[in-house]
């Protein structure tokens, strides 16, 4: 089958029912970020690497481009760069006529020892744990009763390597009730993250008690019967609710004998300073199989996984080695998610990011490196860039650029992307030497009027001990992701520029900038 014909077929399978193939060249359509062919998407769910295939599930509305009828969309990849759409994995029960259960966020694991008993003929079952949302009071097939709007934790399983799924109707929900002291929070109990804890020989589930900024920990031997064992929080929750929690181990400074545990948590609203709406924080600590304990220095201030406005509900893949922890986040913000001017889809995901943990400025810090197509550009060097703007011969709507430099007399230095011919439209990415901050300025980035908070500048602290700065900017047709230093800070922001805004510049403000090296290339589409 010709690649173009195969592409049309795959896209046709992406949603429930008949779907016409999309060109993936629509205005604002990302070229190397994941998007559904059509309709609404939010949180990544059930990320798992199994039998050499990466599975990406995600919150999906099969019936429209706004939130509703929450189901699990599905895509697969062999390299985390190119994705193939698959049929919807978990379709809202009763869709489209009378929905009785929606499938909210969760995670998936490979039950290699078949502790659940779902495997047959020696097969390894995959088990997904998710939040069931029940719009109305009802008695379930398991005989359990649920209240209207209740959130509870359920499981589904696959015996064909994740391609089709069966809900555990005989026992769902497997965690239906909260500890007695929190019984009144049953409507805000969601987003389970499940993993196997080797040293204790048990499954562990972390569930958010959203409004109270608490994480509840449960353990199980079979993924079906769960015991409540501990709680954590609140800790540096500066607003809103805690959602989409997960915890995982990472070696500190590459030392496999010094594992730390990282809790990553969605916070909405109440994102990083200057951000209206959503954000993702992290806390470093230890975990003994039942309890998570934060390191004192990790809760002295809020640590942000990303300082931009469009990074939320981050989740990592199960099934990978400890040293290969890979995150993906929803690249949107609940403040304006339903209003962004994209069609026929809404929302994209960040590029996958490999995570590590390094001691930076005396603190255990999460470091992120993007997983994208290899950068092959030849570096261009300048001994000094004078004050003002310098036009580059690199044009395009999707660009991968790495810039390093040191201060001379400038106050700010960086790159302008997606600029119109008269520069009335532009997005600037740079570094402020006076405040030691990385920034993204999208105040002139194109269409911004759909929300009053969108036209803003965003900052991330980035200290340099030797005066040298490195940043990497991944620009797509409707987004920028910027990584500073060795990846210890990042800024992610959507932009919606005109189709003909394609120029690129260097800028040096208040003086000259020395020791400049730039690698820049057009980023190729992974869809066409």
C-alpha positions in Angstrom: 0.0 0.0 0.0 1.3 3.5 -0.9 2.3 5.6 2.1 -0.4 8.2 1.3 -3.1 5.6 1.1 -2.0 4.0 4.3 -2.0 7.4 6.0 -5.5 8.0 4.9 -6.6 4.6 6.2 -5.0 5.1 9.6 -6.5 8.5 10.1 -9.9 7.1 9.1 -9.7 4.8 12.1 -8.8 7.5 14.6 -12.3 8.2 15.9 -15.5 6.3 16.6 -17.6 6.0 13.4 -16.8 7.2 9.9 -14.1 9.9 9.8 -12.7 11.5 6.7 -9.0 11.7 6.5 -7.4 15.1 7.4 -4.6 16.6 5.4 -2.5 17.6 8.5 -1.8 20.8 6.7 -4.6 22.9 8.2 -3.9 26.3 9.6 -2.2 25.8 13.0 -1.9 22.0 12.6 1.3 20.8 14.4 3.8 19.1 12.2 5.8 17.1 14.7 3.5 17.1 17.8 0.8 14.6 18.3 -2.8 15.7 17.5 -6.0 13.7 16.9 -7.2 13.9 13.3 -10.3 15.6 14.6 -12.2 16.5 17.8 -11.2 17.2 21.4 -8.2 15.8 23.3 -6.8 16.5 26.7 -4.7 14.4 29.2 -2.3 11.7 28.0 -3.4 8.4 29.6 -2.1 4.9 29.9 1.3 5.5 28.4 3.0 2.2 28.1 5.9 0.6 26.2 5.2 -3.0 25.4 6.7 -5.5 22.9 8.7 -2.7 21.2 5.6 -0.5 20.7 4.8 2.8 22.5 1.1 3.1 23.3 -0.4 6.5 23.7 -3.9 6.8 25.1 -5.5 10.1 25.7 -8.7 11.8 26.9 -10.9 12.1 23.8 -14.4 13.3 22.8 -15.5 11.2 19.9 -18.4 13.5 19.2 -16.9 17.0 19.0 -14.2 19.6 19.5 -15.0 20.5 23.1 -14.8 18.5 26.3 -17.5 15.7 26.6 -18.2 12.0 26.4 -14.7 11.3 27.8 -13.2 8.2 26.2 -9.7 6.9 25.6 -8.3 7.6 22.2 -5.3 5.5 21.1 -2.2 5.8 19.0 1.0 3.7 18.6 4.6 4.4 17.7 7.9 2.6 17.2 10.1 5.7 17.8 8.1 8.3 19.8 8.2 10.5 16.8 5.9 9.0 14.2 2.4 8.0 15.4 -0.3 5.8 13.9 -3.9 6.5 15.0 -5.8 3.4 16.3 -9.5 2.9 17.0 -10.9 4.4 20.3 -9.8 2.0 23.1 -12.4 2.8 25.7 -15.6 4.4 24.5 -17.9 6.3 26.9 -20.5 3.7 27.9 -23.9 4.5 26.3 -22.4 6.9 23.8 -23.9 8.8 22.0 -27.4 8.5 23.3 -27.4 8.1 27.1 -23.9 8.1 28.7 -23.8 6.1 31.9 -20.0 6.0 32.4 -17.1 8.2 31.2 -13.5 7.0 31.2 -11.4 9.7 32.9 -7.6 9.7 33.2 -5.4 6.9 34.3 -2.4 4.7 33.6 -1.6 1.2 32.2 0.9 -1.5 33.1 2.0 -4.9 31.8 1.0 -7.6 34.4 4.0 -9.8 33.5 3.3 -12.3 36.3 -0.5 -12.4 35.5 -1.3 -11.5 39.1 -4.7 -10.3 37.9 -5.5 -13.6 36.2 -6.6 -11.8 33.1 -3.9 -13.5 30.9 -4.8 -16.6 29.0 -2.6 -19.2 27.4 0.6 -17.7 28.8 -0.1 -14.2 27.5 0.8 -11.1 29.4 -2.3 -8.9 30.0 -2.1 -5.2 30.0 -4.2 -3.6 32.7 -5.4 0.0 32.6 -6.6 1.7 35.8 -8.7 4.8 35.2 -11.3 7.0 36.9 -14.9 6.0 36.2 -17.2 9.0 36.2 -20.9 8.2 36.6 -23.2 11.0 35.5 -26.2 9.5 37.3 -27.0 7.3 40.3 -27.1 3.6 39.2 -26.4 0.0 40.1 -23.5 -1.4 38.1 -23.1 -4.9 36.6 -20.9 -5.8 39.5 -23.8 -5.1 41.9 -22.2 -2.0 43.4 -24.2 1.2 43.7 -22.8 4.6 42.7 -24.0 8.1 43.3 -24.7 10.7 40.6 -21.4 12.5 39.6 -19.3 10.0 41.6 -15.7 9.4 40.7 -14.2 5.9 41.4 -11.3 3.9 40.2 -11.8 1.0 37.7 -9.7 -1.3 35.6 -9.8 -2.7 32.1 -7.6 -5.3 30.5 -6.2 -6.3 27.1 -4.9 -9.7 26.0 -3.9 -8.6 22.5 -1.0 -6.2 23.4 -3.2 -3.2 23.9 -5.2 -3.2 20.7 -8.6 -4.0 22.2 -9.8 -3.6 25.8 -12.3 -5.2 28.1 -13.7 -3.5 31.2 -13.7 -5.5 34.5 -17.5 -5.4 34.8 -17.5 -8.2 37.4 -15.7 -6.1 39.9 -15.6 -2.4 38.9 -15.1 0.0 40.4 -12.1 -1.6 42.3 -11.7 1.5 44.5 -15.2 2.8 45.1 -15.0 4.4 48.5 -12.7 6.8 50.3 -11.3 6.5 53.8 -14.1 7.5 56.2 -12.5 10.9 57.0 -12.7 11.9 53.4 -16.0 10.4 52.4 -17.4 13.8 51.4 -14.8 14.1 48.7 -16.1 11.3 46.5 -16.8 13.7 43.7 -13.2 14.8 43.6 -11.3 11.5 43.6 -9.5 10.7 40.4 -6.6 10.0 38.0 -5.0 6.8 39.4 -1.3 6.1 38.7 -0.4 2.4 39.1 3.0 0.7 39.1 4.7 -2.4 40.4 7.0 -1.8 43.5 9.6 -4.5 43.2 11.0 -4.5 46.7 7.7 -4.8 48.4 6.2 -7.2 45.8 3.0 -5.2 45.4 1.1 -3.0 43.0 0.8 0.6 44.2 -1.8 3.1 43.1 -1.6 6.9 43.7 -4.9 8.7 43.4 -5.6 12.4 43.7 -8.0 13.8 46.4 -8.2 16.9 44.2 -9.7 19.7 46.3 -7.8 18.8 49.4 -4.4 18.7 47.6 -3.7 15.2 48.8 -2.4 12.0 47.2 -3.8 8.7 48.6 -1.7 5.6 48.3 -3.2 2.1 47.9 -1.5 -1.3 47.5 -2.7 -4.6 45.9 -1.4 -8.0 45.0 -3.7 -8.6 42.0 -4.8 -5.2 40.7 -8.4 -6.0 41.8 -8.5 -5.7 45.6 -6.9 -2.6 47.0 -5.9 -1.4 50.5 -5.5 2.2 51.6 -2.1 2.6 53.2 -1.0 6.3 53.4 -1.5 9.9 52.2 0.7 12.8 51.2 0.0 16.5 51.0 -0.7 19.2 50.8 2.7 20.6 49.8 3.2 23.9 48.0 -0.2 23.7 46.3 -0.6 27.4 45.4 -4.2 27.1 44.3 -6.9 25.1 42.5 -6.9 21.3 42.6 -4.3 18.5 42.4 -4.8 16.2 39.4 -3.0 13.6 37.4 -0.5 12.6 40.0 2.3 10.0 39.5 5.5 9.0 41.3 8.5 7.3 39.9 12.2 6.7 40.7 15.2 8.4 39.0 18.9 8.0 39.7 20.4 11.2 41.1 23.3 12.4 39.0 23.4 9.1 37.1 24.1 7.1 40.3 21.9 3.9 40.1 22.7 3.3 43.8 21.1 6.7 44.8 17.5 6.5 43.6 15.2 9.4 44.4 11.4 9.4 43.9 9.7 12.2 42.0 6.0 13.1 42.5 4.6 15.1 39.5 1.3 16.7 40.0 -1.1 18.8 37.9 -2.2 22.0 39.6 -5.2 23.9 38.2 -5.7 26.8 38.5 -2.5 28.1 40.1 0.3 27.5 37.6 3.8 29.1 37.7 4.2 32.8 38.4 2.7 34.8 35.6 0.6 31.9 34.4 -3.2 32.0 34.5 -4.6 28.5 34.8 -2.8 25.2 34.6 0.6 24.1 35.7 2.6 21.0 36.7 4.7 20.9 39.9 7.1 18.2 41.1 8.4 17.1 44.5 11.5 15.0 45.1 11.6 12.5 48.0 11.7 8.9 49.0 9.1 6.0 48.8 9.2 2.8 50.8 6.3 0.9 49.2 3.6 2.5 51.2 4.5 6.1 52.0 6.1 9.0 50.0 8.2 11.4 52.1 9.4 14.7 50.5 12.9 15.9 50.9 12.9 19.1 53.1 14.7 21.2 50.5 12.2 20.0 47.8 9.2 21.7 49.5 10.9 24.9 50.5 9.5 26.3 47.2 7.3 25.1 44.4 9.3 23.3 41.7 7.7 23.6 38.3 8.2 20.9 35.6 7.6 23.7 33.0 7.2 27.4 33.5 5.0 28.0 30.5 1.2 28.3 30.3 0.7 25.2 28.2 2.1 22.1 30.0 -0.4 20.1 32.0 -1.3 16.5 33.1 2.2 15.2 32.4 2.6 11.4 32.4 5.5 9.0 31.8 5.6 5.6 30.1 5.5 2.4 32.1 7.5 -0.5 30.8 10.8 1.4 30.2 14.0 1.0 32.3 14.4 3.4 35.2 17.1 5.4 33.3 14.7 5.8 30.3 11.9 7.8 32.0 9.9 9.6 29.2 7.2 12.2 29.9 4.5 13.6 27.6 2.1 16.4 28.7 -1.1 18.0 27.4 0.0 21.2 25.6 -3.0 23.4 26.6 -4.5 25.3 29.5 -7.9 24.9 31.1 -8.1 28.7 31.1 -8.7 28.8 27.3 -8.6 25.2 26.1 -12.1 25.2 24.6 -11.5 28.6 22.8 -8.2 28.0 20.9 -8.8 28.7 17.2 -8.0 25.2 15.8 -10.2 23.2 13.5 -11.2 20.3 13.2 -9.2 19.3 16.3 -8.5 20.9 19.6 -5.3 20.4 21.6 -1.9 18.8 21.0 0.7 17.0 23.2 4.2 18.1 23.9 7.1 16.3 22.3 8.2 13.4 24.5 10.8 14.4 27.0 13.5 12.1 28.5 13.8 12.9 32.2 16.8 12.7 34.5 17.6 14.0 38.0 20.7 16.2 38.6 22.0 18.3 41.4 21.8 21.9 40.2 22.6 24.8 42.5 22.6 22.3 45.4 19.1 20.9 44.7 17.9 17.7 43.1 16.4 19.0 39.9 14.4 17.3 37.1 16.2 17.7 33.7 14.3 17.3 30.5 15.6 16.6 27.0 13.2 16.6 24.0 12.9 13.5 21.8 12.6 14.8 18.2 14.1 14.1 14.9 17.9 14.5 14.9 19.3 18.0 14.5 21.8 17.9 11.6 22.3 21.6 11.0 25.8 23.1 10.6 26.6 25.6 13.4 27.0 29.3 12.5 29.2 31.4 14.7 29.6 35.1 15.4 32.2 36.6 17.7 29.8 39.4 18.5 26.2 40.3 17.6 25.6 44.1 17.7 22.6 45.7 19.4 19.4 45.5 17.3 18.0 42.8 15.1 19.8 40.5 12.7 17.7 38.8 10.1 18.6 35.1 9.4 18.2 33.2 6.2 16.3 30.5 8.1 12.6 30.8 7.4 9.8 28.5 8.2 6.8 27.6 10.3 8.4 24.7 12.0 12.0 25.2 13.3 14.5 23.5 15.6 17.1 25.9 16.9 19.9 25.6 19.5 21.5 28.9 20.5 24.5 29.4 22.9 26.0 32.8 23.8 27.6 34.8 26.5 27.0 38.4 27.7 28.9 41.3 26.6 27.0 44.5 27.1 23.5 43.4 26.2 20.6 43.2 28.7 18.6 40.6 26.6 19.5 38.3 23.7 17.6 35.7 21.8 15.6 34.7 18.7 12.5 35.9 17.0 10.4 33.2 15.3 7.3 33.3 13.1 7.7 37.0 12.3 5.7 38.8 9.6 7.4 40.9 6.9 6.9 44.1 8.9 7.5 42.3 12.3 4.1 43.3 13.6 3.6 39.7 14.3 6.3 37.7 16.1 7.2 35.4 19.0 10.4 36.1 20.8 12.4 33.6 22.9 15.4 34.8 24.8 17.4 35.4 28.0 17.4 38.4 30.3 20.9 38.9 31.7 19.7 41.3 34.4 17.1 39.1 36.0 18.8 35.7 34.9 15.5 34.5 33.3 14.6 32.7 30.2 11.5 34.1 28.6 8.8 33.6 25.9 6.9 36.6 24.6 3.8 35.8 22.7 2.1 39.2 23.0 2.5 39.7 19.2 2.3 36.1 18.3 -0.8 36.2 16.1 -4.4 35.4 17.1 -4.7 36.1 20.8 -8.1 37.7 21.3 -10.0 34.5 22.3 -8.8 34.9 25.9 -7.7 38.0 27.9 -4.8 36.2 29.5 -3.3 34.7 26.4 -1.3 37.7 25.3 1.5 37.5 27.9 5.2 37.0 28.6 6.4 34.0 30.6 9.7 33.6 32.5 11.8 30.8 34.0 14.8 31.2 36.3 18.1 30.2 34.6 21.3 30.8 36.5 24.7 30.6 34.8 27.8 30.2 36.9 30.2 30.9 34.0 28.2 33.5 32.1 27.4 31.1 29.2 23.8 30.4 28.2 22.3 27.6 26.0 18.7 27.4 24.9 16.9 25.1 22.5 13.7 26.2 20.8 11.3 23.8 19.2 8.8 25.8 17.1 5.9 24.2 15.4 2.9 25.7 13.5 1.1 26.6 16.7 3.6 26.2 19.6 7.0 26.7 21.1 8.9 24.6 23.6 12.0 26.1 25.0 14.7 24.2 27.0 17.3 26.2 29.0 20.7 25.1 30.2 21.0 21.4 30.2 17.3 21.1 30.4 16.7 22.2 34.0 14.0 24.6 32.9 11.5 24.7 30.1 8.8 27.0 28.8 5.9 25.7 26.7 3.4 28.0 25.0 0.9 27.8 22.2 0.9 30.5 19.4 -1.4 31.1 16.5 0.5 33.2 13.9 -0.6 33.9 10.3 0.4 31.4 7.7 2.8 33.8 6.0 4.7 34.8 9.2 7.9 32.8 8.6 10.9 35.0 9.2 13.5 34.4 11.9 15.8 37.0 13.6 18.5 37.3 16.3 18.0 40.2 18.7 20.4 41.8 21.1 18.9 44.5 23.4 20.9 47.2 25.1 24.2 46.3 23.7 26.2 43.5 22.0 26.3 39.8 22.7 29.4 37.7 22.2 30.4 34.1 21.6 27.2 33.3 19.6 26.7 29.9 18.1 23.5 28.9 16.3 22.2 25.7 14.9 18.9 26.1 13.1 17.0 23.9 10.7 13.5 23.5 9.5 11.7 20.7 11.4 10.2 18.1 9.0 6.6 16.9 9.2 6.1 13.5 10.8 2.6 13.3 9.3 3.2 14.0 5.6 
